[in-house]
Each structure stands twice: as C-alpha cells, then as structure tokens.
Amino acid sequence: MNKTAEEAGTLAKAAASVQAGHESKIAATNVSVFYGEKQALFDVSIDIPARQVMAFIGPSGCGKSTFLRCINRMNDTIDICRVTGTIEIDGADIYDPKIDPVLLRARVGMVFQKPNPFPKSIYDNIAYGPRIHGVAKNGSAMDEIVETSLSRAGLWKEVKDRLNEPGTGLSGGQQQRLCIARAIAVNPDVILMDEPCSALDPIATAKVEELIDELRQHYTIVIVTHSMQQAARVSQKAAFFHLGNLIEVDETEKVFTNPTDKRTQDYITGRFG
C-alpha cells in the first residue's frame, strides 16, 4: 500500500469510528501552543460534538484563533510554533505522523476573516479543491459538485449565469459564501470559521449566519467570533477563552445566562474585553 492510500485509509477508519459510538467529533486533550519561548495556549481540553456549531468567544489575544488553527494544523506553517497535547477527530490523532496535513485540511475546511477567493472564475474557485484531491476531474461530475456546493452555500441562484466571471468580482458577502462553497466542495467533516462576518455588512452577515445554521445539518462547525449576539444566534455550545486558558464550555444558553465562572460573566456583561 502506498503512503497516500495508507493515510486515506487511516482517515476513513477514523471517520467510520464516529458512527460506532464516539459522541465527540473533535476531542482535544491538554493542548498547549508555544511561539518560540512564549506560551500562547495552556492545557486546553475540550470535546466538540458532531453536527453542531461551537462558538469560541473571548477578548482579543486570548487564544481562540490559535486553538482553531490547531484543529487543521495551520500552525504547522509557522516555524517557531510548537503544539503539545492531542487533538483527535473521530478518534484519530491528527498530529500522528501518518496523517498528511494536506489530506487533513481537505477534511477540515477553513473560512477566514476576510473573504479570499482565488483569482480565478467562480467555477474554478469551487473546482480547484476537488481537482487537486482527485475527487473529480472535469465534465458532468465536476459540474454537479460546483452546483451542489454553490447551492449549499446559498449562492447558486445568484451566480449560475456568471460561472466564468472572476470570483473577485462578487460583493463581499457573496465572496465569503463563495469561500464557504469552496470549503465544502471537497466534502469535509468539519468547517472552521475565523470571524467570518467581521468584514461584512449586517445584511451579508445575516445571510452567512442563516447559512451556518443550514450547514450544521451536514457538518461540524467551529466559529471564532467577537460578537456575543452572533455566538448566541448561531451556536449550540460556547467556549470562553481568557489569557490562553479555556475558562468554561457549555450549552450556549447556559454560558450566556448562567455562567459558572465570574470571568465569563464579566466578559459577557461587558466589564472587560
């Protein structure tokens, strides 16, 4: 068996195991992150359930985005960054040497703060991932992936007659939904969103939030947001980070109405942050 097939097999076995009784899609245990000598995250342990939206909240610089980037090993791209502890998806350790980060990132899609469509046509933005991962070549199979992905992202009706036009020509909100469509085109298990609405106006934000609510029927979603209102609207569970520590995690309603830690209450009521 070649290396790629072995890696794919490891991931497939892990995905099957979630149906065999794993309650958590993602399970992190004692995760710490260091940038050189500076420690940015301290012993974070958290379980993230399948097909729900988990919101990471907390003040700027508290470690939410740092932890989010651990889930698809984006921190690997920073030379001075070191991650300790374990993160499992469907029971498989994503930092296992057998796991190829490129394959992992196909399973764990990422949507960034600022929309970042490729300088390609709308069609090729969606087709890029399926092509490089060998999901589909061109022709009707690819056409179907493009249409399905854009439909799931609530964008098909708006762009179906302009698929050959540049993705960069869309409005900000449409560009962000294009990036979400691009992420789901390779059929991931998890979608990470790092403040996906912070660059959008209220109408575009409402459309993306509506989309997040629909997508959780199919995907596990983890969102970093500075907006308490957004976290309350879109998430089922919320985790509060402060100074690199995970302070508490619970059902969103409980975190917002009856937090167990005073620091959470102080942040939510605007006393700091």
C-alpha positions in Angstrom: 0.0 0.0 0.0 1.4 3.4 -0.9 1.7 6.2 1.6 -1.2 8.2 0.3 -3.5 5.2 0.3 -2.4 4.3 3.9 -3.1 7.9 5.1 -6.5 7.9 3.4 -7.3 4.5 5.0 -6.4 5.8 8.4 -8.7 8.8 8.0 -11.5 6.6 6.6 -11.3 4.2 9.5 -11.4 7.1 11.9 -14.4 8.6 10.2 -16.2 5.2 10.4 -15.5 5.0 14.2 -17.6 8.1 14.9 -20.7 6.1 13.9 -19.6 3.4 16.3 -20.3 5.5 19.4 -17.8 8.4 19.5 -20.0 11.3 20.8 -17.4 13.9 20.1 -16.3 14.8 16.6 -13.3 16.6 17.9 -11.6 15.8 21.2 -8.7 17.9 22.4 -6.7 17.0 25.5 -4.1 19.2 27.3 -3.3 21.2 24.1 -0.6 23.9 24.7 0.8 26.1 22.0 4.2 27.9 22.1 5.6 30.6 19.8 9.3 30.3 20.5 9.6 30.8 24.3 6.2 32.4 24.6 3.3 30.2 25.6 0.0 31.2 23.9 -2.3 28.4 25.0 -2.3 26.4 28.3 -3.6 22.8 28.6 -6.8 23.2 26.7 -9.1 20.2 26.8 -12.5 20.3 25.1 -14.9 18.0 23.3 -16.7 19.3 20.2 -19.9 17.4 19.3 -20.7 16.3 15.7 -23.1 18.4 13.6 -23.4 21.3 16.0 -21.9 24.8 16.0 -19.3 25.5 18.7 -18.5 29.2 19.2 -15.2 30.3 20.7 -15.6 33.6 22.5 -13.2 35.8 24.5 -11.2 39.0 24.2 -8.6 39.7 21.6 -5.4 37.7 22.0 -7.0 35.1 24.3 -6.0 32.1 22.2 -9.3 31.3 20.4 -7.9 31.6 16.8 -4.6 29.9 17.9 -6.6 26.9 19.1 -8.9 27.0 16.0 -5.7 26.7 13.8 -4.6 23.7 15.8 -7.6 21.8 14.5 -6.4 21.7 10.9 -2.7 22.1 11.7 -2.4 25.6 10.2 0.1 26.3 13.0 2.5 23.9 11.2 3.1 26.7 8.7 4.7 28.9 11.4 8.3 27.9 12.0 8.5 28.9 15.6 5.2 27.3 16.6 5.1 24.1 18.7 1.9 22.3 19.7 1.7 19.7 22.5 -1.1 17.5 23.7 -3.5 15.6 21.5 -6.4 16.5 19.1 -8.5 13.7 17.8 -11.1 13.8 15.0 -13.3 10.7 15.0 -10.9 9.1 17.4 -7.8 9.5 15.2 -4.9 11.7 16.4 -4.5 14.4 13.8 -0.9 15.0 14.8 0.0 11.3 14.1 3.0 11.2 11.7 0.9 9.0 9.4 -1.6 11.8 8.8 -0.9 14.1 5.9 -1.8 17.7 6.8 -3.0 18.2 3.2 -5.5 15.4 3.4 -6.4 16.6 6.9 -7.2 20.1 5.6 -9.5 18.6 2.9 -11.5 17.1 5.8 -11.3 20.2 7.9 -12.2 23.2 5.8 -11.3 26.8 6.8 -13.1 30.1 6.2 -11.1 33.2 7.1 -12.0 36.6 8.5 -11.6 38.3 5.1 -13.1 36.7 2.0 -10.2 35.3 0.0 -11.5 34.0 -3.3 -8.8 32.7 -5.7 -8.1 35.0 -8.7 -10.0 32.5 -10.9 -13.5 32.2 -12.2 -16.4 31.4 -9.8 -16.5 27.8 -11.3 -12.7 27.3 -10.9 -12.8 28.5 -7.3 -15.1 25.6 -6.5 -13.5 23.1 -8.8 -9.9 23.7 -7.5 -10.1 21.5 -4.4 -11.9 18.5 -6.0 -9.4 18.6 -8.8 -6.2 18.6 -6.6 -7.6 16.0 -4.3 -8.8 13.8 -7.1 -12.5 13.9 -6.1 -13.5 14.7 -9.7 -11.9 15.8 -12.9 -13.8 17.9 -15.3 -17.2 17.2 -17.0 -20.6 16.4 -15.5 -19.2 15.1 -12.2 -17.4 18.4 -11.6 -20.4 20.4 -12.8 -22.5 18.7 -10.2 -20.0 19.4 -7.4 -19.9 23.0 -8.4 -23.7 23.4 -8.4 -24.2 21.4 -5.2 -21.5 23.4 -3.3 -22.9 26.8 -4.5 -26.4 25.7 -3.7 -25.5 24.6 -0.2 -23.8 28.0 0.2 -26.9 29.8 -0.9 -25.2 31.3 -3.9 -26.2 29.2 -6.9 -29.2 31.3 -8.0 -27.1 34.5 -7.7 -24.2 33.2 -9.8 -25.4 30.4 -12.1 -25.3 32.6 -15.2 -21.9 34.0 -14.5 -19.8 31.0 -13.5 -17.0 32.0 -15.8 -16.6 35.5 -14.3 -14.0 36.2 -11.7 -14.9 35.3 -8.1 -13.2 38.6 -7.0 -16.0 40.5 -8.9 -18.6 39.4 -6.4 -19.7 41.5 -3.4 -18.0 41.0 0.0 -20.9 38.8 1.3 -21.1 36.8 -1.9 -17.3 36.3 -1.8 -17.5 34.9 1.7 -20.3 32.5 0.7 -18.1 31.5 -2.3 -15.3 30.7 0.1 -17.7 28.6 2.2 -18.8 26.8 -1.0 -15.1 26.2 -1.9 -14.5 24.7 1.6 -17.5 22.3 1.3 -16.7 21.2 -2.3 -14.2 18.6 -1.1 -16.9 17.2 1.3 -15.2 18.0 4.6 -16.3 16.7 8.0 -15.5 19.9 9.9 -15.6 23.6 8.9 -13.6 26.1 10.9 -14.6 29.8 10.6 -12.4 32.5 12.0 -14.6 35.6 12.4 -16.3 35.0 9.0 -18.6 38.0 9.3 -16.3 40.7 10.7 -15.7 42.3 7.3 -19.4 42.1 6.2 -22.3 44.4 6.5 -25.4 43.4 8.5 -27.4 42.0 5.6 -24.5 39.9 4.3 -23.8 38.8 7.9 -27.5 37.7 8.3 -27.1 35.6 5.1 -23.9 33.9 6.3 -25.5 33.2 9.8 -28.5 31.6 8.1 -26.1 29.5 6.0 -24.2 28.4 9.1 -27.5 27.2 10.6 -28.3 25.2 7.5 -24.8 23.7 7.1 -24.7 22.2 10.6 -27.1 19.6 9.4 -24.2 18.2 7.4 -21.0 19.5 9.1 -19.4 20.1 12.5 -18.8 23.9 12.6 -16.4 25.7 14.9 -16.6 29.5 14.8 -14.5 32.2 16.4 -16.5 35.4 16.9 -16.1 38.7 18.8 -19.9 39.2 18.6 -21.8 37.9 21.6 -25.0 38.3 19.7 -23.7 36.2 16.8 -22.5 33.4 19.1 -25.9 33.4 20.8 -27.7 33.2 17.4 -25.7 30.6 15.6 -24.1 28.2 18.2 -25.4 25.4 20.3 -22.3 25.3 22.5 -19.9 28.0 23.5 -16.3 28.1 24.9 -14.9 31.1 26.7 -11.1 31.7 26.4 -9.1 34.2 28.5 -5.4 34.7 28.6 -4.7 31.5 26.8 -6.8 29.4 29.1 -10.2 27.7 28.4 -12.3 29.0 31.2 -15.6 27.2 30.6 -17.5 25.4 27.9 -21.2 24.6 28.0 -24.5 24.9 26.1 -24.6 28.4 24.7 -27.7 29.4 26.5 -26.1 28.4 29.9 -22.8 30.2 29.2 -24.7 33.4 28.4 -27.4 33.3 31.1 -25.8 31.3 33.9 -22.0 31.1 33.6 -20.1 29.2 36.3 -17.1 31.4 36.2 -17.1 35.1 37.2 -14.6 35.9 34.4 -17.1 34.6 31.8 -19.9 36.7 33.4 -17.7 39.8 33.4 -16.8 39.4 29.8 -20.4 38.7 28.6 -21.7 41.7 30.5 -19.0 44.0 29.1 -16.9 44.5 32.2 -13.8 43.7 30.2 -12.7 42.6 26.7 
